[in-house]
Structures are given as C-alpha cells and as structure tokens.
Amino acid sequence: MCTAGLVVVCTGDEAIHSPVAIAVVLLVVGMSPTVLDALRLWALTDMQERGWVFQGGTSPGTWYVELVDVYSSTFFRIHWLVILELMPTVLGIAASASLLMLMDLKAVELLTEREFSLDKELRSIGLSNLLSALCGGGWPCYILCSQKNVTCHRLGGRTAFVGCCLLLGILGCLFVVSSIVPRLPRALPGSLFMWLSLVFVKETIVDICSKYTHISDVFIVAIMALVVKFYSFNDGLSVGTLLAMGMFTIRYSGSQAGVRTAGDARFYRSICTREGSEHDALEKLGHLIAVVHVDGFLMFASTPAFTDAVRELMGPEGPDWILLNCQNLQGLDYSAALELATLGRKAKECQRRIVVTELPSGVRDVLAKAKVEMAALPRTSFMDGNCDYGLFYQPHYQRALQRCEDGVLAPLGLRMPGKSQAALLGSEEVFMKDLLKRYIGDFLPEAASLDRALKVFSKRTLEPGSVLWHAGEECTFCVCVTEGVLHAMQPASKAPPGAKHAKDRLCCIAGPGDFIGFMAMINHFPYEHTVLVPCESDAEDDDFTIVLVLEKSKYNELFTSDPPLAQALSRGFLRQISYEWRELSRLGGAA
C-alpha cells in the first residue's frame, strides 16, 4: 500500500509541480475511508479488519493526563548511569542533526533564492524542541518550527504564518487524535514520509552535494560509514572529525582568505586617458566607487568576513559602485556562491551596483552550477542614468573600473571618447586631435601645438589578431588607440595546476585615448608585455583597431625641435604612471 501511495504522490508531484495540488491529493486520500463509510459503500469496521485503515484503541483519558501519568510513573525508575553512558552518543547525534539543519537552511536559500536569519531559525528550533518534549515528542520539531526548510518549501510554505498554523493544527490534533487516526488509511503516513525522504535526498543530497561537495568529503563520509558499521557510532564520529580537520589543514593552511584590501577610486584608478578635470572630479567623487580585492578561498569559515565587509559598504553613506576584483580568488564553495547571490539581491534592494571581475574559470563554473545570475555590465546605459541595480560581471578589472568611473562622471557631463563621437566632431582628424587634447592638452602652452602634435604621429589600421610587439623585444615605438582595443598580455612564468602549457594573462586593455608602450620608450627598457589586437571573438564591437604610432626616434627629436610638445608628452606619460603607481603601492602594502 505504501509503495502504491508513494508512486501516486511522486508521479503527481513530477507531473504538476503544484504544492496545492499535492496537499489536496493527500487530503482526499486521508478522507476517503470516512467518505466511503458515510456513503455506505464500505464500512469503516470492515476496512479496519482488512488492514486498510488503522485500528481504534481505548483511551482512558485525554492526552495530557496520560502524558503526566507516564512522566510521574517512570521518572523514579530512570537509570541515570545508563543515560550518562549514552550521553556521548546523544551529543554526537545532536551535533549531526544540527549540521543537517544548517545544511538544510543553506540548501533552501540556494533553491529559493531567499535570505534567512540563522539566529532566528536556530532559536525557533530550540523552542520547538522544548515544546515537543513537553507534549511528548510526538512530531518532527524542525518541520513545524519554520517554513524555511526543504519540506515546507516543497509543500508551498512561503511565510511564517504557514508554520504557525501547522503548529497550532498539530496541537489541536492531539485532542482528537484518538478519533481521527482510526479513520486514516495505513498507506497515507508511510507514502507521505517516503515521498518527503525522496524529495530531501534529491534536492539536498543529489542536487546540492553532487555539485558542490568535494571528493575528499565523500571519502570521509565513506570511511565514517565503515567505522560505524564495524565498530561504533562514536568511533565513526571521532574518525570523521579527525579526517575532516586533517583535510581542512592540508587544503587551506597557509592561504589567505577573504578580503585582501579595500579602497575607493581616489586610490584605485583605471589605466585610461582622462583630462585633468576628470581626475579632479574622481578625487572628489572617488568615494562613490569601492574597490575590494579578494584573495584565497571563500568557504564557510572565511565567507562571513567577506560578506560583512561588503554589507558595510551598502550602508546609507556607502558607495554607489562596489567592484570585487577576484583575480586572486583560488576557489569558493556553494555557501560562498549563495552569499554572493544574496549580496546581489541586497544591492538591488539598496539601489547599489556590485561588479564582479577577474573570475577564474573554476569559480565561474561553481557560480554557474549554483545558478548565480550576473548580468553583463552595460557599456552605455549608465551614461544616461538607466543602469539597473544588482549584481554585474565584467571579465577585465581595468575595463570594469573604467566603466564604474564613467558611471560616476556621467552625471557631470564628463565622458570617455568613443568611436561614435568621431562623426559628431566633424572628421576623423578632429577626433584624433581631441584625443591628444585630452591626454596632453593640460600641459600645452597653446592650442596650435595640437596641430604640430598630430603631425608627429602616423596612423595605422590593425586587423584582428595582429601583434604590435612581443614581450622582451627592444622598444621602437608606442601607440595611442583611437578606435577599437588593444590587449596587453603578461607572459606566464609557469603553467597553472592541471594545465599542460602556461597561458599569458590579460593585464591591461587599452581603449580609445589610451597610450601603451610609453614606459619602455621613455626608460629605454624592452617591452614588458605582448600587445596585440584581440580576435573577433574577444573584441566587443570593433572589427578593426586604429592607432596613432609615435616612433621613438621622433619622440627623442622633439626635445630639440619642439621642447614644449616633448615636455607635454612626457608630463602626460608621467601623470598616467603616477596613478598606476599609487594603486600598485597600495596593493603592495596590503600583501
């Protein structure tokens, strides 16, 4: 009977996925013996004799009188020494149950995309345990004390009102249980609890543990099961604890965890070309952008510190933009992925924007499995104030920081030059002259010098995949980007774990108005990075890249032929270096 009922419930659940429908099915099944008896189709006594429904019993009194009699008659016969001997086992079971409760809460947060208070939930569990003990321990306390668990969520509970009504209903049933139970089918409770068990196994153990549990954890559980089988439960708990502590020490010892350093755009500045007025504005408004560099592993031990640091930034006086640089993030577990999704929802409520960048591939895989949605950081919508709030993703740190700065400068009417502005300025030549003005215009004594500056440069069009220079080559020129982008690749010193070949790291993206390669030119160093035009699959929208080339020989000649222009170029280079150095020194001080 239980098997048939289980098949009916599971089949109906998978077919309709409606908690209300499942509740109606269970109610119909429970009332069916009473309905059959009322319609005189099948007598209730006959169903009891055939074993289809529960047998009725004789009750000398109400349930609370019987409960008091049981306590009063058995209290003086308790063998306290036996209880003390079993105390370690009881504590082990309690610890395991607490861990399962926490896992259940985290699983439901992940499945329902809601944030729960652990303090409130655990307090409810404790009160429910006490109430259950006073009433004879007749029901699973955790199912009743909270609506925030897998079972109640599966049955459609969404608010605390559901849990309260369920608890009051159970208390009321204690008074009529002797009349109700003899009218219930014997297959009902068995099939119901088997269905709930299958749901718990599927949604908590299969869906959660199979995706986010490390193989070492599975190994530890298997060893514990063998020890419990051949020795005892306490020995299994001890062995499991020691193995878990050893694995934890080996996996995470010596690694930093959580937030490495945090600052704002007054100290962390993107490597892009800006006018002096824009730099001045960022000095005043840089507090509207918070930059957080994350290191190590984000797991159950380190996630709270990370979460608290980000939550503090979403206070009333906090920044509008929160940039999380995860370049040195070595990994995270599913609880950290859950916390990141929770921070995204919190940011949306507080009308803030969290931008995640430089995510390693392994971390992206975990977030994808956890179904953490991160929208692509828009390129232009924040310029006109239409950017949404919440959680965003931008692959490159410098590009993400640049767009955050553009979002702060946009209300002031200060915007980065782009390809679309060339037509607005009248001609490509005027557009290129405007780029140079943004870079060195603050240092030129007269506007006519821009005409002379433009003649020093030569225009070059680059196809996708073109390489301007390789790291280690002798420097002969630098370039200023006018359209498209250039990628600066840092040669890798060694291959990462699990990889056969070392892969160069993208360390800088040069866009319209950016100079690149000038440090090697003014210091007579070889090129530090390999600079190339990204392939079409890596570029954002441009089919080709246009650059202005400044030959090293022409730059050196300017110091004798046109000293003011040479000085303006040098001061523009030094200004960009100064902001880069300020960020690097702050990062180095936090190491």
C-alpha positions as CSV (number, residue, x, y, z in Angstrom):
1,M,0.0,0.0,0.0
2,C,2.8,2.4,0.9
3,T,4.5,1.6,-2.4
4,A,1.4,2.3,-4.4
5,G,0.7,5.5,-2.5
6,L,4.3,6.6,-3.0
7,V,4.0,6.1,-6.7
8,V,0.9,8.1,-6.9
9,V,2.3,11.0,-4.9
10,C,5.7,11.1,-6.7
11,T,4.0,10.8,-10.1
12,G,1.6,13.6,-9.4
13,D,4.4,15.8,-8.0
14,E,6.6,15.4,-11.0
15,A,3.7,15.9,-13.4
16,I,2.1,19.0,-12.0
17,H,4.7,20.5,-9.6
18,S,2.0,22.2,-7.6
19,P,2.1,22.1,-3.7
20,V,-1.5,22.9,-3.5
21,A,-2.5,20.0,-5.7
22,I,-0.3,17.6,-3.7
23,A,-1.9,18.9,-0.5
24,V,-5.4,18.3,-2.0
25,V,-4.4,14.8,-3.0
26,L,-3.2,13.9,0.5
27,L,-6.4,15.4,1.9
28,V,-8.6,13.3,-0.4
29,V,-6.7,10.2,0.4
30,G,-7.0,10.8,4.1
31,M,-10.8,11.4,3.9
32,S,-11.5,8.5,1.6
33,P,-12.3,5.9,4.3
34,T,-14.7,8.3,6.0
35,V,-16.4,9.2,2.7
36,L,-16.8,5.5,1.8
37,D,-18.3,4.8,5.3
38,A,-20.7,7.8,5.0
39,L,-21.9,6.7,1.6
40,R,-22.4,3.1,2.9
41,L,-20.1,1.7,0.2
42,W,-17.7,0.2,2.6
43,A,-18.0,0.1,6.4
44,L,-15.2,1.5,8.4
45,T,-15.1,-1.6,10.6
46,D,-14.6,-3.8,7.6
47,M,-11.7,-1.7,6.4
48,Q,-10.1,-1.9,9.9
49,E,-10.5,-5.7,9.9
50,R,-8.9,-6.0,6.5
51,G,-6.0,-3.7,7.5
52,W,-6.7,-0.8,5.1
53,V,-7.1,1.7,8.0
54,F,-5.7,2.0,11.5
55,Q,-7.3,0.1,14.4
56,G,-9.1,2.1,17.0
57,G,-7.9,2.0,20.6
58,T,-9.3,2.6,24.0
59,S,-8.2,5.7,25.8
60,P,-8.7,6.1,29.5
61,G,-8.4,9.9,29.3
62,T,-7.1,12.9,27.5
63,W,-3.6,13.0,26.1
64,Y,-2.2,15.4,28.6
65,V,-3.4,13.3,31.5
66,E,-1.8,10.3,30.0
67,L,1.4,12.2,29.4
68,V,1.6,13.3,33.1
69,D,0.9,9.8,34.2
70,V,3.7,8.5,32.1
71,Y,6.2,11.1,33.4
72,S,5.2,10.6,37.0
73,S,5.3,6.8,36.9
74,T,8.6,6.5,35.0
75,F,10.7,9.4,36.4
76,F,11.8,7.5,39.6
77,R,12.7,4.4,37.6
78,I,15.3,6.1,35.4
79,H,18.7,4.6,35.4
80,W,20.9,7.7,35.4
81,L,24.1,5.8,34.9
82,V,22.9,4.3,31.7
83,I,21.9,7.8,30.5
84,L,25.4,9.1,31.3
85,E,26.9,6.3,29.4
86,L,24.8,7.1,26.4
87,M,25.5,10.9,26.6
88,P,28.4,10.9,24.1
89,T,26.2,9.2,21.6
90,V,23.4,11.6,22.2
91,L,25.6,14.6,21.9
92,G,27.1,13.1,18.6
93,I,23.6,12.7,17.2
94,A,22.6,16.2,18.3
95,A,25.7,17.6,16.6
96,S,25.0,15.7,13.4
97,A,21.4,16.9,13.5
98,S,22.5,20.5,13.9
99,L,24.8,20.2,11.0
100,L,22.0,18.7,8.8
101,M,19.7,21.6,9.9
102,L,22.3,24.1,8.8
103,M,22.8,22.3,5.5
104,D,19.1,22.3,5.0
105,L,18.8,26.0,5.6
106,K,21.7,26.7,3.1
107,A,20.2,24.4,0.6
108,V,16.8,26.1,0.8
109,E,18.5,29.5,0.5
110,L,20.1,28.3,-2.7
111,L,16.9,26.7,-4.1
112,T,14.5,29.6,-3.2
113,E,17.0,32.5,-3.7
114,R,16.0,34.0,-0.3
115,E,18.0,35.1,2.7
116,F,17.3,33.6,6.1
117,S,18.4,34.5,9.6
118,L,20.3,31.6,11.1
119,D,19.9,33.1,14.6
120,K,16.1,33.2,14.2
121,E,15.9,29.8,12.7
122,L,18.0,28.1,15.4
123,R,16.1,29.9,18.1
124,S,12.9,28.6,16.6
125,I,14.3,25.1,16.5
126,G,15.3,25.2,20.2
127,L,11.8,26.5,21.3
128,S,10.2,23.8,19.2
129,N,12.3,21.1,20.7
130,L,11.2,22.2,24.2
131,L,7.6,22.4,23.2
132,S,7.8,19.0,21.5
133,A,9.3,17.4,24.7
134,L,6.6,18.9,26.9
135,C,4.0,17.5,24.6
136,G,5.5,14.0,24.4
137,G,7.9,14.5,21.5
138,G,5.2,13.5,19.1
139,W,6.3,15.3,15.9
140,P,9.5,16.3,14.0
141,C,10.1,19.7,15.5
142,Y,12.1,21.2,12.6
143,I,9.3,20.6,10.1
144,L,6.9,22.7,12.3
145,C,9.1,25.4,13.8
146,S,10.0,27.0,10.5
147,Q,8.7,27.5,7.0
148,K,12.3,27.8,5.7
149,N,13.2,24.2,5.1
150,V,13.1,21.8,2.1
151,T,9.9,20.0,3.3
152,C,7.8,23.1,3.9
153,H,9.1,24.8,0.8
154,R,8.2,21.7,-1.2
155,L,4.7,21.8,0.2
156,G,4.2,25.5,-0.6
157,G,5.1,27.3,2.6
158,R,6.3,30.8,1.9
159,T,5.7,32.8,5.2
160,A,5.9,32.2,8.9
161,F,2.1,32.2,9.0
162,V,2.2,28.7,7.5
163,G,4.5,27.3,10.1
164,C,2.4,28.8,12.9
165,C,-0.8,27.4,11.5
166,L,0.8,24.0,11.1
167,L,2.0,24.0,14.7
168,L,-1.4,25.1,16.1
169,G,-3.1,22.4,13.9
170,I,-0.9,19.7,15.3
171,L,-1.7,20.9,18.9
172,G,-5.4,20.7,18.1
173,C,-5.0,17.3,16.6
174,L,-3.7,16.0,19.9
175,F,-7.2,16.4,21.3
176,V,-8.9,14.5,18.5
177,V,-6.1,12.1,17.5
178,S,-7.9,9.1,19.0
179,S,-10.9,9.8,16.8
180,I,-9.0,10.7,13.6
181,V,-6.3,8.0,13.4
182,P,-8.8,5.1,13.1
183,R,-10.2,6.8,10.0
184,L,-6.9,7.2,8.2
185,P,-5.6,4.8,5.5
186,R,-2.5,2.9,6.7
187,A,-0.7,3.8,3.4
188,L,-1.0,7.5,4.0
189,P,1.8,8.2,6.5
190,G,4.1,5.7,5.0
191,S,3.9,7.0,1.5
192,L,4.0,10.6,2.7
193,F,7.2,10.2,4.7
194,M,8.8,8.1,1.9
195,W,8.0,10.9,-0.6
196,L,9.4,13.6,1.7
197,S,12.5,11.4,2.1
198,L,13.0,11.1,-1.6
199,V,12.5,14.8,-2.1
200,F,15.1,15.5,0.6
201,V,17.6,13.1,-1.0
202,K,17.0,14.5,-4.5
203,E,17.0,18.2,-3.7
204,T,19.5,18.3,-0.9
205,I,21.9,15.4,-1.3
206,V,21.8,14.8,-5.0
207,D,21.3,18.3,-6.4
208,I,23.4,20.1,-3.8
209,C,26.1,17.7,-2.6
210,S,26.8,16.1,-6.0
211,K,27.6,19.6,-7.5
212,Y,29.3,21.3,-4.6
213,T,30.8,18.6,-2.4
214,H,34.5,18.0,-2.7
215,I,35.6,14.4,-3.4
216,S,37.5,14.4,-0.1
217,D,34.3,15.0,1.8
218,V,32.7,11.9,0.1
219,F,35.8,9.9,1.1
220,I,35.4,11.0,4.7
221,V,31.8,10.0,4.9
222,A,32.6,6.6,3.4
223,I,35.3,6.0,6.0
224,M,32.9,7.1,8.7
225,A,30.2,4.7,7.5
226,L,32.7,1.8,7.5
227,V,33.8,2.6,11.1
228,V,30.2,2.8,12.3
229,K,29.4,-0.5,10.6
230,F,32.3,-2.5,12.1
231,Y,32.9,-0.6,15.4
232,S,30.6,2.0,16.9
233,F,28.8,5.3,16.1
234,N,31.1,7.3,18.5
235,D,34.2,5.9,16.8
236,G,32.8,6.9,13.4
237,L,32.2,10.5,14.6
238,S,35.8,10.7,16.1
239,V,37.4,9.3,12.9
240,G,35.4,11.6,10.7
241,T,36.2,14.7,12.8
242,L,40.0,13.9,12.7
243,L,39.9,13.3,9.0
244,A,38.0,16.4,8.3
245,M,40.4,18.5,10.4
246,G,43.4,17.0,8.6
247,M,41.9,17.6,5.2
248,F,41.0,21.1,6.1
249,T,44.5,21.8,7.3
250,I,46.1,20.4,4.2
251,R,43.7,22.1,1.8
252,Y,43.6,25.6,3.3
253,S,46.7,26.0,5.5
254,G,48.9,28.9,4.6
255,S,46.4,30.6,2.2
256,Q,44.9,34.0,2.7
257,A,41.2,34.1,2.9
258,G,38.6,36.8,2.3
259,V,39.3,40.5,1.7
260,R,42.9,41.4,1.0
261,T,42.4,45.1,0.8
262,A,39.6,47.6,0.1
263,G,39.7,51.2,-1.1
264,D,38.0,53.6,-3.4
265,A,38.5,55.3,-6.7
266,R,40.6,58.1,-5.1
267,F,43.4,55.5,-4.7
268,Y,42.4,52.8,-7.3
269,R,42.3,54.4,-10.7
270,S,41.8,52.7,-14.1
271,I,44.6,52.8,-16.7
272,C,42.8,55.0,-19.2
273,T,43.2,58.5,-20.6
274,R,41.4,61.3,-18.8
275,E,41.6,65.1,-18.7
276,G,42.7,66.9,-15.6
277,S,39.1,67.9,-14.9
278,E,38.1,64.3,-14.8
279,H,40.9,63.4,-12.5
280,D,39.9,66.2,-10.2
281,A,36.3,65.0,-10.2
282,L,37.4,61.5,-9.4
283,E,39.5,62.9,-6.5
284,K,36.3,64.4,-5.1
285,L,33.8,61.7,-6.1
286,G,36.1,58.6,-5.8
287,H,34.3,57.6,-2.6
288,L,31.3,56.6,-4.7
289,I,33.3,53.6,-6.0
290,A,34.6,51.0,-3.6
291,V,37.2,48.5,-4.8
292,V,37.6,45.3,-2.9
293,H,40.4,42.8,-3.8
294,V,39.5,39.2,-2.7
295,D,42.2,36.6,-2.0
296,G,42.4,32.9,-1.1
297,F,39.4,30.6,-0.6
298,L,35.8,31.7,0.2
299,M,34.2,29.0,2.3
300,F,32.1,28.6,5.4
301,A,34.9,29.9,7.6
302,S,36.0,32.9,5.5
303,T,32.7,33.9,3.8
304,P,31.2,35.8,6.9
305,A,34.2,38.2,7.0
306,F,33.9,38.8,3.2
307,T,30.1,39.2,3.4
308,D,30.3,41.6,6.4
309,A,32.9,43.8,4.6
310,V,30.7,44.1,1.5
311,R,27.5,44.7,3.5
312,E,29.1,47.6,5.4
313,L,29.6,49.3,2.0
314,M,25.9,49.1,1.3
315,G,25.0,51.3,4.3
316,P,23.2,54.7,3.9
317,E,26.5,56.6,3.3
318,G,28.1,53.8,1.2
319,P,29.3,54.0,-2.4
320,D,27.1,53.6,-5.5
321,W,29.5,51.1,-7.1
322,I,31.2,48.1,-5.4
323,L,33.9,46.5,-7.5
324,L,35.0,43.0,-6.5
325,N,38.4,42.0,-8.0
326,C,38.5,38.2,-7.8
327,Q,41.8,37.8,-9.7
328,N,43.5,36.0,-6.7
329,L,40.4,34.1,-5.6
330,Q,41.5,30.5,-5.6
331,G,38.1,28.9,-5.1
332,L,34.8,29.0,-3.3
333,D,32.2,26.5,-2.0
334,Y,28.5,26.6,-2.7
335,S,27.8,28.5,0.5
336,A,30.0,31.3,-0.7
337,A,28.2,31.2,-4.1
338,L,25.0,31.5,-2.2
339,E,26.3,34.5,-0.2
340,L,27.3,36.3,-3.4
341,A,23.8,35.8,-4.9
342,T,22.4,37.2,-1.6
343,L,24.7,40.2,-1.8
344,G,23.4,40.8,-5.3
345,R,19.8,40.8,-4.1
346,K,20.7,43.1,-1.2
347,A,22.4,45.5,-3.6
348,K,19.3,45.7,-5.7
349,E,17.2,46.5,-2.6
350,C,19.7,49.2,-1.6
351,Q,20.0,50.6,-5.1
352,R,23.6,49.7,-5.4
353,R,25.7,48.0,-8.1
354,I,28.1,45.2,-7.4
355,V,30.5,44.5,-10.2
356,V,32.5,41.2,-10.1
357,T,35.6,40.9,-12.3
358,E,38.6,38.7,-13.0
359,L,36.8,35.4,-12.0
360,P,38.9,32.3,-12.5
361,S,37.4,29.6,-14.7
362,G,36.8,27.2,-11.7
363,V,35.0,29.9,-9.8
364,R,32.8,30.7,-12.8
365,D,31.9,27.0,-13.0
366,V,30.8,26.9,-9.4
367,L,28.7,30.1,-9.8
368,A,27.1,28.7,-13.0
369,K,26.1,25.4,-11.2
370,A,24.7,27.4,-8.3
371,K,22.7,29.4,-10.9
372,V,24.1,32.8,-9.6
373,E,22.9,35.3,-12.2
374,M,25.3,38.1,-13.0
375,A,24.2,40.5,-15.8
376,A,26.9,41.8,-18.2
377,L,28.0,45.3,-17.1
378,P,26.4,47.6,-19.7
379,R,28.6,49.8,-21.8
380,T,26.4,52.9,-22.2
381,S,23.2,52.6,-20.2
382,F,24.6,54.1,-17.1
383,M,25.7,57.2,-19.1
384,D,22.1,58.3,-19.3
385,G,21.2,57.1,-15.8
386,N,19.3,54.0,-16.9
387,C,21.6,51.3,-15.5
388,D,19.8,48.8,-13.3
389,Y,21.0,47.8,-9.8
390,G,22.2,44.5,-8.6
391,L,25.0,42.1,-9.5
392,F,27.0,42.5,-12.7
393,Y,30.0,40.9,-14.3
394,Q,32.9,42.3,-16.4
395,P,35.7,40.0,-17.3
396,H,38.6,42.5,-17.0
397,Y,39.4,44.6,-13.9
398,Q,40.6,47.7,-15.7
399,R,37.6,47.8,-18.0
400,A,35.2,47.3,-15.1
401,L,36.9,50.1,-13.1
402,Q,36.8,52.4,-16.1
403,R,33.1,51.9,-16.5
404,C,32.5,52.5,-12.9
405,E,34.3,55.7,-13.2
406,D,32.4,56.6,-16.3
407,G,29.2,56.0,-14.3
408,V,30.3,58.5,-11.7
409,L,31.4,61.1,-14.2
410,A,28.4,60.7,-16.5
411,P,26.1,63.0,-14.4
412,L,28.8,65.7,-14.6
413,G,28.8,65.5,-18.4
414,L,32.3,64.0,-18.4
415,R,32.6,61.0,-20.7
416,M,35.3,59.0,-22.3
417,P,35.8,59.5,-26.1
418,G,34.3,56.7,-28.2
419,K,34.1,55.7,-31.8
420,S,30.6,57.2,-32.2
421,Q,31.9,60.7,-31.3
422,A,34.1,60.9,-34.4
423,A,31.1,61.7,-36.6
424,L,29.9,64.3,-34.0
425,L,33.2,66.1,-34.1
426,G,33.1,66.5,-37.9
427,S,36.0,64.5,-39.1
428,E,38.4,61.8,-38.1
429,E,41.3,64.3,-37.9
430,V,39.4,66.5,-35.4
431,F,38.5,63.4,-33.4
432,M,42.2,62.3,-33.2
433,K,43.1,65.9,-32.2
434,D,40.5,65.8,-29.5
435,L,42.1,62.6,-28.1
436,L,45.5,64.2,-27.9
437,K,44.0,67.2,-26.2
438,R,42.5,65.0,-23.5
439,Y,45.9,63.5,-22.9
440,I,48.4,66.4,-23.1
441,G,46.1,69.4,-23.5
442,D,46.6,70.4,-19.9
443,F,50.4,70.8,-20.4
444,L,50.5,72.5,-23.8
445,P,51.1,76.3,-23.7
446,E,48.9,77.0,-26.8
447,A,46.2,75.2,-28.7
448,A,48.1,75.5,-32.0
449,S,50.6,72.9,-30.7
450,L,47.9,70.2,-31.2
451,D,48.4,70.6,-35.0
452,R,52.1,70.0,-34.6
453,A,51.5,67.1,-32.2
454,L,49.2,65.3,-34.7
455,K,51.9,65.5,-37.4
456,V,54.4,63.6,-35.1
457,F,52.1,60.6,-35.1
458,S,51.4,58.2,-38.0
459,K,48.1,56.4,-38.4
460,R,47.9,52.6,-38.7
461,T,45.0,50.3,-39.1
462,L,45.3,46.8,-37.5
463,E,43.4,43.7,-38.2
464,P,42.1,41.3,-35.5
465,G,44.9,39.1,-34.3
466,S,47.7,41.5,-35.2
467,V,50.6,41.6,-32.8
468,L,52.3,45.0,-32.3
469,W,55.2,43.7,-30.3
470,H,56.3,40.8,-28.1
471,A,57.5,41.0,-24.5
472,G,61.2,41.3,-24.3
473,E,61.7,43.0,-27.7
474,E,63.6,46.2,-28.0
475,C,61.2,49.2,-27.8
476,T,61.0,51.3,-31.0
477,F,57.6,53.0,-30.7
478,C,54.5,53.4,-28.6
479,V,50.9,53.9,-29.8
480,C,47.7,55.8,-28.9
481,V,44.4,53.9,-29.6
482,T,41.8,55.9,-31.4
483,E,39.3,53.1,-32.3
484,G,39.0,49.6,-31.1
485,V,41.1,48.0,-28.3
486,L,44.5,46.5,-27.7
487,H,45.2,43.7,-25.2
488,A,48.5,43.7,-23.1
489,M,49.4,40.1,-22.2
490,Q,51.7,39.3,-19.3
491,P,53.8,36.2,-20.1
492,A,53.1,33.4,-17.7
493,S,56.1,32.1,-15.7
494,K,54.7,28.6,-15.2
495,A,51.6,26.6,-16.1
496,P,48.8,26.5,-13.5
497,P,48.0,23.3,-11.8
498,G,46.3,20.8,-14.1
499,A,47.3,22.7,-17.3
500,K,50.0,21.4,-19.8
501,H,51.0,24.8,-21.1
502,A,51.4,28.2,-19.5
503,K,48.9,30.8,-20.6
504,D,49.6,34.5,-20.8
505,R,47.4,36.7,-18.6
506,L,45.5,39.7,-19.8
507,C,46.7,42.5,-17.6
508,C,45.6,45.6,-19.5
509,I,43.0,46.7,-22.1
510,A,43.8,49.9,-24.0
511,G,40.8,51.7,-25.5
512,P,40.2,55.0,-27.3
513,G,42.5,57.6,-25.9
514,D,44.9,55.3,-24.2
515,F,48.7,55.3,-24.7
516,I,50.5,52.0,-24.4
517,G,54.2,51.1,-24.6
518,F,55.4,54.5,-23.5
519,M,57.1,53.3,-20.3
520,A,59.5,51.2,-22.2
521,M,60.2,54.1,-24.6
522,I,61.0,56.8,-22.1
523,N,63.0,54.4,-19.9
524,H,64.9,52.6,-22.7
525,F,63.6,49.3,-21.5
526,P,62.5,46.3,-23.6
527,Y,58.7,45.8,-23.9
528,E,57.3,44.3,-20.7
529,H,54.0,43.0,-22.3
530,T,53.0,41.4,-25.6
531,V,50.5,43.8,-27.2
532,L,48.0,42.6,-29.8
533,V,44.6,43.2,-31.3
534,P,42.1,40.7,-29.9
535,C,40.4,38.2,-32.2
536,E,36.9,38.9,-33.3
537,S,35.5,36.5,-30.6
538,D,37.3,38.6,-27.9
539,A,36.6,42.0,-29.2
540,E,33.5,43.8,-28.0
541,D,32.2,45.5,-31.1
542,D,35.0,46.8,-33.4
543,D,36.1,44.8,-36.5
544,F,39.5,46.6,-36.6
545,T,41.7,48.8,-34.5
546,I,43.2,52.2,-35.4
547,V,46.2,53.6,-33.6
548,L,48.4,56.6,-33.7
549,V,52.1,55.5,-33.8
550,L,54.8,57.6,-32.1
551,E,58.3,56.4,-33.2
552,K,61.0,56.5,-30.5
553,S,63.3,58.4,-32.9
554,K,60.7,61.2,-33.4
555,Y,60.0,61.4,-29.7
556,N,63.7,62.0,-29.0
557,E,63.9,64.6,-31.8
558,L,61.1,66.6,-30.2
559,F,63.3,67.6,-27.3
560,T,65.4,69.7,-29.6
561,S,62.9,70.6,-32.3
562,D,59.8,71.3,-30.2
563,P,60.7,71.2,-26.4
564,P,57.1,72.3,-25.2
565,L,55.5,69.4,-27.1
566,A,58.1,66.9,-25.9
567,Q,57.6,68.2,-22.3
568,A,53.8,67.9,-22.6
569,L,54.0,64.3,-23.9
570,S,56.4,63.4,-21.0
571,R,54.1,65.0,-18.4
572,G,51.1,63.1,-19.8
573,F,53.1,59.9,-19.6
574,L,54.1,60.7,-16.0
575,R,50.6,61.5,-15.0
576,Q,49.4,58.1,-16.1
577,I,52.3,56.4,-14.4
578,S,51.6,58.2,-11.1
579,Y,48.0,56.9,-10.9
580,E,49.2,53.4,-11.8
581,W,51.9,53.5,-9.2
582,R,49.6,54.7,-6.5
583,E,47.4,51.7,-7.0
584,L,50.3,49.3,-7.1
585,S,51.8,50.7,-3.9
586,R,48.5,50.3,-2.1
587,L,48.2,46.7,-3.2
588,G,51.8,46.0,-2.3
589,G,51.2,47.5,1.2
590,A,48.3,45.1,1.7
591,A,50.2,42.0,0.7
